[in-house]
Amino acid sequence: MADNRGYRYGDGLFETIKIINGKIVLENFHFDRLFSGLIRLKFVVPGSWNAKKFHSEVAELCKKNQCEQLARARLSVYRGNGGLNDENKNSDYLIEAWPLEETLNRLNENGLIIDIFNDARKSCDQFSNLKSANYLPYAMAAIHARENKYNDCIVLNIYGRICDSTIANVFLIKDETIITPPLSEGCVAGVMRRWLVEAISNGQFSSSLIETPERQKINLNIQETPITVGDLESASEIFLSNSIYGIRWVKQFGKVIYSNSATSNIYNQLIKILWS
């Protein structure tokens, strides 16, 4: 364990997976991201590794841990053991599984309070979108959030624009548009982010059902475009997405208070269906 390259250098990838009634939610998205990431990082992938194998072992572990009805599983893959300059072809993996609280199948009732973490900048290169074991910027942002009693913190990219949060992708609603940073802005390629972008783009979300507190009907479209801190301050709503809780609405950033009418509709139309 001491000479494990994942432990020594963060030389690996991981997938955080939600299991409902024995099924992996967004299974194809998870394994597509995992294997494309392994190729990008030039792992030597054993011929026995495939989605069917990992699905079977995740399901078996959840059953053994008595949490197959609602669980979180983590599949961590690392390059094996050895020094940084060693040629290592012994890729290996570890699977963990824990039960989840049922509350994670509901939209949060109390909105999140978030802030910006300014002590790190996320790069925008070919490795930025990976679910990498090298998690330092996010780990420090999470510590900052806990120390200052925030629910989460936003990490910026090297251009000072919005990247993502410690464990989630960022969406905002502004001028009748749902906006999220494109992958070129350095954010992790979240599977829930991908699901939401594709589902909304393909018309699975009926924006005609959105009604503002002033009882005005609005039509929402989705765009992947860079987001500034100023955009957060002028948004009408903000929500965060990840594979475990789907989406969570943000109540406050700085002095700005947000509503959640559109966020609630997105949750009810898309996430509930995904969970069922």
Residue, then its C-alpha position, 0 to 999 in steps of 0.5 A: m500500500a505504501d508504494n501505491r501510485g494512487y496514494r503517492y501521486g494521485d495517479g488514478l481515476f475514480e467513479t462515484i456511483k449511485i445504486i437504486n434497487g440494485k441498478i447503477v444509475l447512468e451506468n453507461f455514462h459512468f463507464d464511458r467516462l472511466f474507460s475514456g479517462l483510462i485511455r487518456l491517462k495511458f493506463v494499460v487496461p487489462g483485457s478482463w476489465n469491462a463494464k459488465k465485470f465492474h457492474s457485477e462486482v459493484a452489485e455483489l459488494c452492495k448486496k454483501n453490505q446490505c445496501e443494494q436498495l440505495a447505495r453509493a459506490r466508489l470505484s477507484v482505479y490506479r496504475g499500480n505500485g512503484g516510483l514515478n519513473d518506473e514502468n508500471k503495467n499493473s493497473d488495479y482497482l478498489i470498490e467501496a460501497w455504503p448505504l445512502e440516506e433516503t433524503l438524497n432522493r429528494l430535492n433539498e428543502n433548505g437552500l445551500i449557501i455557497d462562496i468562491f474559493n480563491d486560493a486555487r485555480k483549475s487548469c483548462d487542459q486535456f486532463s481537467n475534465l477527468k475524475s482524477a484522484n488528484y483532488l487537491p483544489y477541491a479538497m482545499a475548497a471543501i476545507h474552506a467551506r467547512e471553516n466558514k460554514y458554507n455548504d459548498c464553494i466554487v472553484l475558479n479556472i485559470y481565467g478567473r471564471i466559474c469552473d465547478s464546485t467541490i463535488a458538483n457541476v454548476f448551473l445557473i438560470k439567467d434571462e430565461t436560459i439555463i447556463t453551465p460552463p463548457l468542458s473547455e472551462g476545466c470542469v469535471a465532466g460530470v455524468m449528471r451534468r451530461w444527463l441534464v444537458e442532453a435531456i434538456s437539449n433533446g426536449q425531455f424537459s418541458s419549460s412550458l411548465i415553468e411559472t415564476p413567482e409573479r405567475q409569468k410563464i417562461n421558456l427555458n433553453i440550455q447553453e454551455t457558455p463561460i460563466t463569470v462571478g458577475d453572472l452568479e450575482s445576476a442570476s435568478e437561480i443557481f443549482l449544483s449537480n452530481s451523480i448522488y443527489g441529482i441537483r441541489w438548489v442554491k439559496q444564497f451567494g454573498k448577499v444575493i438570494y435565489s428562488n428555486s421555482a425553475t430548479s424544482n421543475i427541473y428536479n420533478q421532471l428529470i431527476k425524479i424520472l431518473w430515480s424511478 
